[in-house]
């Protein structure tokens, strides 16, 4: 029987953003000082600009 309320609430993009944010929070917590822009880029997987 079809249930119109039985839908998947998984949002792949949102899960990815949550993972990135979590990684930043963990790195900031483990750091003795502020994270540099280079450290943040590395954690987020951002390639350095040429």
N, CA, C and O atoms as a GROMACS GRO file, in nm:
protein
  200
    1UNK      N    1   0.085  -0.118   0.000
    1UNK     CA    2   0.000   0.000   0.000
    1UNK      C    3   0.090   0.125   0.000
    1UNK      O    4   0.186   0.132   0.076
    2UNK      N    5   0.059   0.220  -0.083
    2UNK     CA    6   0.136   0.343  -0.096
    2UNK      C    7   0.108   0.436   0.022
    2UNK      O    8  -0.007   0.462   0.056
    3UNK      N    9   0.216   0.487   0.084
    3UNK     CA   10   0.203   0.582   0.194
    3UNK      C   11   0.270   0.712   0.152
    3UNK      O   12   0.392   0.718   0.139
    4UNK      N   13   0.192   0.816   0.132
    4UNK     CA   14   0.246   0.943   0.085
    4UNK      C   15   0.342   1.008   0.186
    4UNK      O   16   0.419   1.096   0.149
    5UNK      N   17   0.338   0.965   0.310
    5UNK     CA   18   0.426   1.021   0.412
    5UNK      C   19   0.554   0.939   0.432
    5UNK      O   20   0.639   0.976   0.513
    6UNK      N   21   0.568   0.831   0.359
    6UNK     CA   22   0.687   0.747   0.367
    6UNK      C   23   0.788   0.796   0.263
    6UNK      O   24   0.798   0.741   0.153
    7UNK      N   25   0.862   0.901   0.299
    7UNK     CA   26   0.958   0.960   0.207
    7UNK      C   27   1.096   0.964   0.273
    7UNK      O   28   1.108   0.968   0.395
    8UNK      N   29   1.196   0.961   0.191
    8UNK     CA   30   1.333   0.971   0.240
    8UNK      C   31   1.364   1.117   0.270
    8UNK      O   32   1.337   1.206   0.189
    9UNK      N   33   1.420   1.141   0.387
    9UNK     CA   34   1.456   1.277   0.423
    9UNK      C   35   1.607   1.297   0.415
    9UNK      O   36   1.659   1.394   0.470
   10UNK      N   37   1.677   1.208   0.350
   10UNK     CA   38   1.822   1.219   0.338
   10UNK      C   39   1.858   1.320   0.230
   10UNK      O   40   1.811   1.311   0.116
   11UNK      N   41   1.940   1.414   0.266
   11UNK     CA   42   1.986   1.518   0.175
   11UNK      C   43   2.137   1.505   0.166
   11UNK      O   44   2.209   1.541   0.259
   12UNK      N   45   2.186   1.454   0.055
   12UNK     CA   46   2.328   1.425   0.039
   12UNK      C   47   2.412   1.552   0.054
   12UNK      O   48   2.516   1.549   0.119
   13UNK      N   49   2.368   1.662  -0.004
   13UNK     CA   50   2.443   1.787   0.006
   13UNK      C   51   2.450   1.834   0.151
   13UNK      O   52   2.556   1.877   0.197
   14UNK      N   53   2.340   1.827   0.221
   14UNK     CA   54   2.338   1.868   0.362
   14UNK      C   55   2.429   1.780   0.445
   14UNK      O   56   2.501   1.830   0.532
   15UNK      N   57   2.428   1.650   0.421
   15UNK     CA   58   2.516   1.560   0.495
   15UNK      C   59   2.663   1.595   0.471
   15UNK      O   60   2.744   1.587   0.563
   16UNK      N   61   2.697   1.632   0.350
   16UNK     CA   62   2.833   1.673   0.318
   16UNK      C   63   2.872   1.800   0.393
   16UNK      O   64   2.984   1.810   0.444
   17UNK      N   65   2.780   1.896   0.399
   17UNK     CA   66   2.807   2.020   0.471
   17UNK      C   67   2.823   1.995   0.621
   17UNK      O   68   2.907   2.056   0.686
   18UNK      N   69   2.743   1.906   0.674
   18UNK     CA   70   2.754   1.872   0.817
   18UNK      C   71   2.889   1.807   0.844
   18UNK      O   72   2.951   1.836   0.946
   19UNK      N   73   2.934   1.720   0.755
   19UNK     CA   74   3.064   1.655   0.773
   19UNK      C   75   3.177   1.758   0.771
   19UNK      O   76   3.267   1.752   0.855
   20UNK      N   77   3.173   1.853   0.677
   20UNK     CA   78   3.276   1.956   0.670
   20UNK      C   79   3.276   2.042   0.797
   20UNK      O   80   3.382   2.072   0.852
   21UNK      N   81   3.158   2.081   0.841
   21UNK     CA   82   3.147   2.162   0.962
   21UNK      C   83   3.200   2.086   1.083
   21UNK      O   84   3.271   2.142   1.166
   22UNK      N   85   3.166   1.959   1.092
   22UNK     CA   86   3.214   1.876   1.202
   22UNK      C   87   3.366   1.866   1.201
   22UNK      O   88   3.430   1.874   1.305
   23UNK      N   89   3.424   1.848   1.082
   23UNK     CA   90   3.569   1.842   1.072
   23UNK      C   91   3.634   1.972   1.118
   23UNK      O   92   3.738   1.970   1.184
   24UNK      N   93   3.574   2.084   1.084
   24UNK     CA   94   3.627   2.214   1.129
   24UNK      C   95   3.617   2.228   1.280
   24UNK      O   96   3.711   2.277   1.344
   25UNK      N   97   3.506   2.187   1.337
   25UNK     CA   98   3.487   2.197   1.482
   25UNK      C   99   3.589   2.111   1.554
   25UNK      O  100   3.648   2.155   1.653
   26UNK      N  101   3.611   1.990   1.506
   26UNK     CA  102   3.709   1.901   1.569
   26UNK      C  103   3.848   1.961   1.560
   26UNK      O  104   3.922   1.962   1.659
   27UNK      N  105   3.886   2.010   1.442
   27UNK     CA  106   4.019   2.068   1.425
   27UNK      C  107   4.037   2.191   1.514
   27UNK      O  108   4.143   2.209   1.574
   28UNK      N  109   3.934   2.275   1.524
   28UNK     CA  110   3.944   2.394   1.608
   28UNK      C  111   3.955   2.357   1.755
   28UNK      O  112   4.027   2.423   1.830
   29UNK      N  113   3.887   2.254   1.795
   29UNK     CA  114   3.891   2.208   1.934
   29UNK      C  115   4.029   2.154   1.969
   29UNK      O  116   4.078   2.175   2.080
   30UNK      N  117   4.091   2.085   1.876
   30UNK     CA  118   4.222   2.025   1.900
   30UNK      C  119   4.337   2.124   1.884
   30UNK      O  120   4.449   2.095   1.925
   31UNK      N  121   4.310   2.239   1.824
   31UNK     CA  122   4.414   2.338   1.798
   31UNK      C  123   4.439   2.423   1.923
   31UNK      O  124   4.347   2.453   1.999
   32UNK      N  125   4.566   2.461   1.941
   32UNK     CA  126   4.600   2.545   2.055
   32UNK      C  127   4.571   2.693   2.029
   32UNK      O  128   4.571   2.774   2.121
   33UNK      N  129   4.548   2.727   1.905
   33UNK     CA  130   4.518   2.866   1.868
   33UNK      C  131   4.424   2.867   1.750
   33UNK      O  132   4.373   2.763   1.708
   34UNK      N  133   4.402   2.985   1.694
   34UNK     CA  134   4.314   2.996   1.577
   34UNK      C  135   4.371   2.918   1.458
   34UNK      O  136   4.493   2.910   1.441
   35UNK      N  137   4.284   2.863   1.378
   35UNK     CA  138   4.326   2.793   1.257
   35UNK      C  139   4.362   2.897   1.151
   35UNK      O  140   4.294   2.998   1.136
   36UNK      N  141   4.469   2.870   1.078
   36UNK     CA  142   4.506   2.959   0.968
   36UNK      C  143   4.414   2.932   0.849
   36UNK      O  144   4.346   2.830   0.843
   37UNK      N  145   4.415   3.025   0.756
   37UNK     CA  146   4.335   3.008   0.634
   37UNK      C  147   4.381   2.883   0.559
   37UNK      O  148   4.298   2.811   0.503
   38UNK      N  149   4.511   2.858   0.558
   38UNK     CA  150   4.563   2.738   0.490
   38UNK      C  151   4.514   2.609   0.557
   38UNK      O  152   4.480   2.513   0.489
   39UNK      N  153   4.511   2.609   0.690
   39UNK     CA  154   4.462   2.491   0.762
   39UNK      C  155   4.313   2.468   0.733
   39UNK      O  156   4.270   2.355   0.712
   40UNK      N  157   4.236   2.575   0.732
   40UNK     CA  158   4.093   2.564   0.703
   40UNK      C  159   4.071   2.512   0.561
   40UNK      O  160   3.988   2.424   0.539
   41UNK      N  161   4.146   2.567   0.467
   41UNK     CA  162   4.135   2.520   0.328
   41UNK      C  163   4.167   2.372   0.317
   41UNK      O  164   4.099   2.298   0.246
   42UNK      N  165   4.272   2.327   0.388
   42UNK     CA  166   4.311   2.186   0.384
   42UNK      C  167   4.199   2.098   0.440
   42UNK      O  168   4.167   1.993   0.383
   43UNK      N  169   4.140   2.141   0.551
   43UNK     CA  170   4.032   2.063   0.614
   43UNK      C  171   3.911   2.055   0.522
   43UNK      O  172   3.846   1.951   0.514
   44UNK      N  173   3.881   2.165   0.454
   44UNK     CA  174   3.765   2.170   0.364
   44UNK      C  175   3.793   2.109   0.227
   44UNK      O  176   3.702   2.091   0.147
   45UNK      N  177   3.922   2.079   0.202
   45UNK     CA  178   3.956   2.020   0.072
   45UNK      C  179   3.960   2.122  -0.040
   45UNK      O  180   3.940   2.088  -0.156
   46UNK      N  181   3.987   2.247  -0.004
   46UNK     CA  182   3.994   2.353  -0.105
   46UNK      C  183   4.135   2.357  -0.162
   46UNK      O  184   4.233   2.359  -0.087
   47UNK      N  185   4.146   2.357  -0.293
   47UNK     CA  186   4.277   2.362  -0.356
   47UNK      C  187   4.331   2.504  -0.350
   47UNK      O  188   4.255   2.599  -0.368
   48UNK      N  189   4.459   2.519  -0.325
   48UNK     CA  190   4.517   2.653  -0.323
   48UNK      C  191   4.503   2.720  -0.460
   48UNK      O  192   4.513   2.655  -0.564
   49UNK      N  193   4.481   2.850  -0.456
   49UNK     CA  194   4.468   2.923  -0.583
   49UNK      C  195   4.604   2.940  -0.648
   49UNK      O  196   4.706   2.953  -0.580
   50UNK      N  197   4.605   2.939  -0.778
   50UNK     CA  198   4.732   2.947  -0.851
   50UNK      C  199   4.779   3.090  -0.865
   50UNK      O  200   4.884   3.115  -0.924
   0.00000   0.00000   0.00000
